[in-house]
Amino acid sequence: KALKQYCSSRVKVSIFRQRLIYKDQILEGELALKDLEFPADLQLLLVPFIVPDVKATRKFFHAVQTGKQPTVEAFLQEPIDP
């Protein structure tokens, strides 16, 4: 997250629209910065915002109201225009 925050300050793009790529894999979940061999070449991919459909928006609000954290976090990881 810290690297994405640094990149955000440099490229003026939200961390939620950024993807860090290492050897053709997006760094998330199992593959994290701590697992890389340094020095390492990383790519920063900037993804465009998407507009969620009504069904997805309702699902998100229901997850928030019922405390379904994994669903909320998954939704927040999408590059959705706030």
The first five atom37 places (N, CA, C, CB, O) and aatype in JSON, in Angstrom:
{
  "aatype": [11, 0, 10, 11, 5, 18, 4, 15, 15, 1, 19, 11, 19, 15, 9, 13, 1, 5, 1, 10, 9, 18, 11, 3, 5, 9, 10, 6, 7, 6, 10, 0, 10, 11, 3, 10, 6, 13, 14, 0, 3, 10, 5, 10, 10, 10, 19, 14, 13, 9, 19, 14, 3, 19, 11, 0, 16, 1, 11, 13, 13, 8, 0, 19, 5, 16, 7, 11, 5, 14, 16, 19, 6, 0, 13, 10, 5, 6, 14, 9, 3, 14],
  "atom_mask": [
    [1, 1, 1, 1, 1],
    [1, 1, 1, 1, 1],
    [1, 1, 1, 1, 1],
    [1, 1, 1, 1, 1],
    [1, 1, 1, 1, 1],
    [1, 1, 1, 1, 1],
    [1, 1, 1, 1, 1],
    [1, 1, 1, 1, 1],
    [1, 1, 1, 1, 1],
    [1, 1, 1, 1, 1],
    [1, 1, 1, 1, 1],
    [1, 1, 1, 1, 1],
    [1, 1, 1, 1, 1],
    [1, 1, 1, 1, 1],
    [1, 1, 1, 1, 1],
    [1, 1, 1, 1, 1],
    [1, 1, 1, 1, 1],
    [1, 1, 1, 1, 1],
    [1, 1, 1, 1, 1],
    [1, 1, 1, 1, 1],
    [1, 1, 1, 1, 1],
    [1, 1, 1, 1, 1],
    [1, 1, 1, 1, 1],
    [1, 1, 1, 1, 1],
    [1, 1, 1, 1, 1],
    [1, 1, 1, 1, 1],
    [1, 1, 1, 1, 1],
    [1, 1, 1, 1, 1],
    [1, 1, 1, 0, 1],
    [1, 1, 1, 1, 1],
    [1, 1, 1, 1, 1],
    [1, 1, 1, 1, 1],
    [1, 1, 1, 1, 1],
    [1, 1, 1, 1, 1],
    [1, 1, 1, 1, 1],
    [1, 1, 1, 1, 1],
    [1, 1, 1, 1, 1],
    [1, 1, 1, 1, 1],
    [1, 1, 1, 1, 1],
    [1, 1, 1, 1, 1],
    [1, 1, 1, 1, 1],
    [1, 1, 1, 1, 1],
    [1, 1, 1, 1, 1],
    [1, 1, 1, 1, 1],
    [1, 1, 1, 1, 1],
    [1, 1, 1, 1, 1],
    [1, 1, 1, 1, 1],
    [1, 1, 1, 1, 1],
    [1, 1, 1, 1, 1],
    [1, 1, 1, 1, 1],
    [1, 1, 1, 1, 1],
    [1, 1, 1, 1, 1],
    [1, 1, 1, 1, 1],
    [1, 1, 1, 1, 1],
    [1, 1, 1, 1, 1],
    [1, 1, 1, 1, 1],
    [1, 1, 1, 1, 1],
    [1, 1, 1, 1, 1],
    [1, 1, 1, 1, 1],
    [1, 1, 1, 1, 1],
    [1, 1, 1, 1, 1],
    [1, 1, 1, 1, 1],
    [1, 1, 1, 1, 1],
    [1, 1, 1, 1, 1],
    [1, 1, 1, 1, 1],
    [1, 1, 1, 1, 1],
    [1, 1, 1, 0, 1],
    [1, 1, 1, 1, 1],
    [1, 1, 1, 1, 1],
    [1, 1, 1, 1, 1],
    [1, 1, 1, 1, 1],
    [1, 1, 1, 1, 1],
    [1, 1, 1, 1, 1],
    [1, 1, 1, 1, 1],
    [1, 1, 1, 1, 1],
    [1, 1, 1, 1, 1],
    [1, 1, 1, 1, 1],
    [1, 1, 1, 1, 1],
    [1, 1, 1, 1, 1],
    [1, 1, 1, 1, 1],
    [1, 1, 1, 1, 1],
    [1, 1, 1, 1, 1]
  ],
  "atom_positions": [
    [[0.82, -1.19, 0.0], [0.0, 0.0, 0.0], [0.87, 1.26, 0.0], [-0.94, -0.01, 1.21], [0.54, 2.26, -0.65]],
    [[1.96, 1.21, 0.71], [2.84, 2.38, 0.79], [3.41, 2.74, -0.57], [3.99, 2.12, 1.78], [3.51, 3.92, -0.91]],
    [[3.78, 1.73, -1.36], [4.31, 2.01, -2.69], [3.24, 2.64, -3.58], [4.86, 0.71, -3.34], [3.53, 3.56, -4.33]],
    [[2.01, 2.15, -3.49], [0.92, 2.73, -4.27], [0.64, 4.16, -3.83], [-0.35, 1.86, -4.14], [0.32, 5.02, -4.66]],
    [[0.75, 4.43, -2.54], [0.54, 5.79, -2.06], [1.63, 6.72, -2.6], [0.53, 5.83, -0.52], [1.36, 7.85, -2.98]],
    [[2.86, 6.22, -2.62], [3.95, 7.0, -3.19], [3.68, 7.27, -4.67], [5.3, 6.27, -3.01], [3.81, 8.4, -5.13]],
    [[3.3, 6.23, -5.4], [3.0, 6.4, -6.83], [1.85, 7.36, -7.03], [2.67, 5.04, -7.47], [1.85, 8.16, -7.97]],
    [[0.87, 7.3, -6.15], [-0.29, 8.19, -6.25], [0.13, 9.65, -6.15], [-1.31, 7.87, -5.15], [-0.4, 10.5, -6.86]],
    [[1.07, 9.93, -5.27], [1.55, 11.31, -5.13], [2.32, 11.77, -6.36], [2.43, 11.43, -3.89], [2.38, 12.96, -6.65]],
    [[2.9, 10.84, -7.08], [3.7, 11.18, -8.27], [2.85, 11.28, -9.54], [4.8, 10.14, -8.47], [3.04, 12.18, -10.36]],
    [[1.9, 10.35, -9.7], [1.12, 10.32, -10.94], [-0.29, 10.89, -10.78], [1.02, 8.89, -11.46], [-1.04, 10.99, -11.75]],
    [[-0.64, 11.25, -9.55], [-1.95, 11.87, -9.27], [-3.12, 10.98, -9.66], [-2.06, 13.2, -10.0], [-4.11, 11.44, -10.22]],
    [[-2.98, 9.68, -9.35], [-4.03, 8.7, -9.62], [-4.27, 7.91, -8.34], [-3.64, 7.75, -10.82], [-3.33, 7.49, -7.67]],
    [[-5.54, 7.71, -8.0], [-5.92, 6.99, -6.79], [-5.26, 5.61, -6.73], [-7.43, 6.85, -6.72], [-5.04, 4.97, -7.76]],
    [[-4.95, 5.15, -5.51], [-4.38, 3.81, -5.34], [-5.34, 2.73, -5.81], [-4.0, 3.58, -3.87], [-4.91, 1.63, -6.16]],
    [[-6.63, 3.02, -5.83], [-7.62, 2.03, -6.25], [-7.63, 1.83, -7.76], [-9.0, 2.44, -5.78], [-8.22, 0.87, -8.26]],
    [[-6.98, 2.73, -8.49], [-6.87, 2.59, -9.94], [-5.5, 2.06, -10.35], [-7.14, 3.93, -10.63], [-5.21, 1.95, -11.55]],
    [[-4.67, 1.74, -9.39], [-3.32, 1.28, -9.68], [-3.2, -0.23, -9.5], [-2.31, 2.0, -8.78], [-3.82, -0.82, -8.6]],
    [[-2.42, -0.84, -10.36], [-2.06, -2.24, -10.21], [-0.55, -2.32, -10.4], [-2.83, -3.16, -11.25], [-0.01, -1.78, -11.36]],
    [[0.13, -2.99, -9.47], [1.57, -3.22, -9.6], [1.77, -4.59, -10.22], [2.29, -3.11, -8.2], [1.18, -5.58, -9.77]],
    [[2.61, -4.64, -11.25], [2.81, -5.89, -11.98], [4.28, -6.27, -11.91], [2.34, -5.76, -13.44], [5.17, -5.44, -12.1]],
    [[4.51, -7.55, -11.63], [5.85, -8.11, -11.55], [5.84, -9.44, -12.3], [6.31, -8.3, -10.06], [5.1, -10.35, -11.95]],
    [[6.67, -9.54, -13.32], [6.75, -10.76, -14.13], [5.37, -11.22, -14.6], [7.42, -11.88, -13.34], [5.01, -12.38, -14.45]],
    [[4.61, -10.3, -15.16], [3.29, -10.56, -15.73], [2.24, -11.0, -14.71], [3.4, -11.62, -16.79], [1.22, -11.59, -15.08]],
    [[2.47, -10.72, -13.44], [1.48, -11.04, -12.4], [1.18, -9.78, -11.59], [1.99, -12.17, -11.47], [2.08, -9.01, -11.26]],
    [[-0.09, -9.59, -11.29], [-0.48, -8.46, -10.45], [-0.11, -8.78, -9.01], [-2.01, -8.16, -10.58], [-0.42, -9.86, -8.51]],
    [[0.55, -7.85, -8.35], [0.96, -8.05, -6.96], [-0.25, -7.85, -6.04], [2.1, -7.07, -6.57], [-0.69, -6.73, -5.8]],
    [[-0.75, -8.94, -5.54], [-1.85, -8.92, -4.58], [-1.97, -10.31, -4.0], [-3.2, -8.45, -5.25], [-1.45, -11.28, -4.56]],
    [[-2.65, -10.41, -2.9], [-2.86, -11.72, -2.3], [-1.56, -12.42, -1.97], [0.0, 0.0, 0.0], [-0.78, -11.95, -1.15]],
    [[-1.34, -13.56, -2.63], [-0.17, -14.38, -2.33], [1.14, -13.72, -2.74], [-0.3, -15.7, -3.03], [2.16, -13.91, -2.07]],
    [[1.12, -12.98, -3.8], [2.34, -12.36, -4.3], [2.4, -10.91, -3.82], [2.42, -12.43, -5.85], [1.59, -10.08, -4.24]],
    [[3.34, -10.62, -2.95], [3.47, -9.27, -2.39], [4.9, -8.78, -2.55], [3.05, -9.25, -0.89], [5.81, -9.54, -2.88]],
    [[5.08, -7.5, -2.29], [6.42, -6.91, -2.43], [7.46, -7.65, -1.6], [6.39, -5.45, -2.02], [8.6, -7.8, -2.04]],
    [[7.09, -8.1, -0.42], [8.04, -8.78, 0.45], [8.55, -10.08, -0.15], [7.4, -9.05, 1.8], [9.59, -10.59, 0.28]],
    [[7.84, -10.62, -1.12], [8.22, -11.89, -1.74], [9.14, -11.74, -2.95], [6.99, -12.63, -2.15], [9.61, -12.73, -3.5]],
    [[9.4, -10.49, -3.36], [10.19, -10.26, -4.56], [11.68, -10.33, -4.29], [9.83, -8.93, -5.16], [12.15, -10.12, -3.17]],
    [[12.41, -10.61, -5.35], [13.86, -10.56, -5.28], [14.28, -9.17, -5.76], [14.53, -11.71, -6.14], [13.88, -8.74, -6.84]],
    [[15.08, -8.48, -4.97], [15.49, -7.13, -5.33], [16.92, -7.12, -5.8], [15.33, -6.19, -4.15], [17.73, -7.91, -5.32]],
    [[17.27, -6.25, -6.74], [16.39, -5.27, -7.38], [15.36, -5.96, -8.26], [17.22, -4.26, -8.2], [15.62, -7.04, -8.8]],
    [[14.19, -5.33, -8.41], [13.1, -5.89, -9.19], [12.53, -4.84, -10.13], [12.0, -6.45, -8.27], [12.48, -3.65, -9.79]],
    [[12.1, -5.27, -11.29], [11.42, -4.38, -12.23], [9.93, -4.54, -12.04], [11.83, -4.69, -13.71], [9.38, -5.63, -12.17]],
    [[9.28, -3.42, -11.72], [7.83, -3.41, -11.55], [7.21, -2.53, -12.62], [7.43, -2.92, -10.12], [7.85, -1.6, -13.11]],
    [[5.98, -2.82, -12.96], [5.22, -1.97, -13.86], [4.03, -1.43, -13.1], [4.77, -2.74, -15.15], [3.44, -2.13, -12.27]],
    [[3.67, -0.2, -13.37], [2.49, 0.41, -12.77], [1.43, 0.51, -13.85], [2.81, 1.8, -12.15], [1.61, 1.21, -14.85]],
    [[0.33, -0.19, -13.65], [-0.79, -0.16, -14.58], [-1.87, 0.74, -13.99], [-1.33, -1.59, -14.86], [-2.29, 0.55, -12.85]],
    [[-2.33, 1.7, -14.78], [-3.41, 2.59, -14.35], [-4.68, 2.16, -15.07], [-3.07, 4.08, -14.64], [-4.74, 2.2, -16.3]],
    [[-5.68, 1.76, -14.3], [-6.93, 1.27, -14.9], [-7.98, 2.37, -14.88], [-7.43, 0.02, -14.16], [-8.02, 3.17, -13.94]],
    [[-8.85, 2.4, -15.89], [-9.88, 3.44, -15.94], [-10.99, 3.16, -14.93], [-10.47, 3.55, -17.36], [-11.19, 2.03, -14.49]],
    [[-11.7, 4.22, -14.57], [-12.87, 4.06, -13.71], [-13.96, 3.3, -14.46], [-13.39, 5.43, -13.22], [-14.07, 3.39, -15.68]],
    [[-14.77, 2.56, -13.7], [-15.95, 1.91, -14.26], [-17.17, 2.43, -13.52], [-15.84, 0.35, -14.16], [-17.06, 2.94, -12.4]],
    [[-18.32, 2.3, -14.13], [-19.58, 2.67, -13.5], [-20.33, 1.38, -13.19], [-20.44, 3.64, -14.42], [-20.7, 0.65, -14.1]],
    [[-20.55, 1.09, -11.89], [-21.24, -0.16, -11.55], [-22.71, -0.1, -11.94], [-21.1, -0.45, -10.04], [-23.32, 0.98, -11.96]],
    [[-23.28, -1.25, -12.26], [-24.7, -1.27, -12.56], [-25.51, -1.22, -11.26], [-25.06, -2.54, -13.39], [-24.95, -1.32, -10.17]],
    [[-26.8, -1.06, -11.39], [-27.67, -0.91, -10.22], [-27.61, -2.13, -9.32], [-29.12, -0.66, -10.67], [-27.59, -2.0, -8.1]],
    [[-27.57, -3.31, -9.91], [-27.53, -4.55, -9.13], [-26.25, -4.61, -8.27], [-27.6, -5.78, -10.06], [-26.31, -4.98, -7.1]],
    [[-25.13, -4.26, -8.85], [-23.86, -4.27, -8.11], [-23.87, -3.24, -6.99], [-22.68, -4.0, -9.06], [-23.37, -3.51, -5.89]],
    [[-24.45, -2.08, -7.26], [-24.53, -1.03, -6.24], [-25.39, -1.49, -5.07], [-25.1, 0.27, -6.84], [-25.03, -1.27, -3.91]],
    [[-26.51, -2.12, -5.36], [-27.39, -2.64, -4.29], [-26.68, -3.71, -3.48], [-28.69, -3.21, -4.88], [-26.8, -3.76, -2.25]],
    [[-25.96, -4.58, -4.17], [-25.21, -5.64, -3.48], [-24.17, -5.02, -2.54], [-24.51, -6.58, -4.51], [-23.98, -5.49, -1.42]],
    [[-23.5, -3.97, -3.0], [-22.51, -3.3, -2.18], [-23.16, -2.7, -0.93], [-21.8, -2.2, -2.98], [-22.69, -2.92, 0.18]],
    [[-24.24, -1.94, -1.11], [-24.9, -1.32, 0.04], [-25.44, -2.37, 1.01], [-26.03, -0.41, -0.43], [-25.4, -2.17, 2.23]],
    [[-25.95, -3.47, 0.49], [-26.42, -4.55, 1.37], [-25.26, -5.13, 2.17], [-27.13, -5.66, 0.55], [-25.4, -5.4, 3.36]],
    [[-24.12, -5.33, 1.52], [-22.94, -5.86, 2.2], [-22.48, -4.91, 3.3], [-21.79, -6.11, 1.2], [-22.08, -5.35, 4.37]],
    [[-22.53, -3.61, 3.04], [-22.15, -2.61, 4.05], [-23.11, -2.68, 5.24], [-22.15, -1.19, 3.45], [-22.68, -2.7, 6.39]],
    [[-24.4, -2.72, 4.95], [-25.41, -2.73, 6.0], [-25.38, -3.99, 6.86], [-26.78, -2.57, 5.4], [-25.69, -3.94, 8.05]],
    [[-25.01, -5.11, 6.27], [-25.0, -6.39, 6.99], [-23.61, -6.79, 7.48], [-25.55, -7.47, 6.11], [-23.45, -7.86, 8.07]],
    [[-22.61, -5.94, 7.24], [-21.28, -6.2, 7.77], [-20.52, -7.3, 7.05], [0.0, 0.0, 0.0], [-19.69, -7.97, 7.67]],
    [[-20.76, -7.49, 5.77], [-20.05, -8.52, 5.0], [-18.75, -7.92, 4.46], [-20.93, -9.08, 3.84], [-18.67, -7.47, 3.32]],
    [[-17.75, -7.93, 5.32], [-16.49, -7.26, 5.04], [-15.8, -7.75, 3.76], [-15.56, -7.45, 6.19], [-15.34, -6.91, 2.99]],
    [[-15.72, -9.05, 3.49], [-15.02, -9.48, 2.26], [-15.69, -8.93, 0.99], [-14.99, -11.0, 2.18], [-15.0, -8.56, 0.04]],
    [[-17.01, -8.86, 0.98], [-17.72, -8.33, -0.18], [-17.46, -6.84, -0.34], [-19.23, -8.59, -0.06], [-17.24, -6.35, -1.45]],
    [[-17.47, -6.11, 0.78], [-17.21, -4.67, 0.76], [-15.79, -4.41, 0.27], [-17.42, -4.05, 2.16], [-15.58, -3.55, -0.59]],
    [[-14.81, -5.15, 0.8], [-13.42, -4.95, 0.4], [-13.21, -5.27, -1.08], [-12.5, -5.81, 1.26], [-12.47, -4.57, -1.77]],
    [[-13.85, -6.32, -1.56], [-13.72, -6.68, -2.97], [-14.28, -5.57, -3.86], [-14.44, -8.02, -3.26], [-13.69, -5.24, -4.89]],
    [[-15.4, -5.01, -3.46], [-16.01, -3.92, -4.22], [-15.1, -2.69, -4.22], [-17.39, -3.56, -3.64], [-14.95, -2.03, -5.25]],
    [[-14.5, -2.4, -3.08], [-13.64, -1.23, -2.97], [-12.34, -1.37, -3.76], [-13.31, -0.96, -1.52], [-11.7, -0.37, -4.08]],
    [[-11.96, -2.58, -4.07], [-10.77, -2.81, -4.88], [-11.01, -2.54, -6.35], [-10.29, -4.21, -4.7], [-10.06, -2.41, -7.12]],
    [[-12.28, -2.47, -6.75], [-12.6, -2.16, -8.14], [-12.34, -0.68, -8.41], [-14.07, -2.54, -8.46], [-12.51, 0.15, -7.51]],
    [[-11.95, -0.34, -9.62], [-11.7, 1.08, -9.93], [-13.0, 1.83, -10.23], [-10.74, 1.2, -11.14], [-13.25, 2.23, -11.36]],
    [[-13.81, 2.01, -9.2], [-15.13, 2.63, -9.35], [-15.05, 4.1, -9.03], [-16.17, 1.94, -8.45], [-14.46, 4.51, -8.03]],
    [[-15.64, 4.89, -9.9], [-15.67, 6.34, -9.72], [-16.53, 6.69, -8.51], [-16.21, 7.05, -10.99], [-17.72, 6.37, -8.47]],
    [[-15.92, 7.34, -7.51], [-16.67, 7.67, -6.3], [-17.69, 8.75, -6.58], [-15.73, 8.11, -5.18], [-18.42, 9.16, -5.68]]
  ]
}
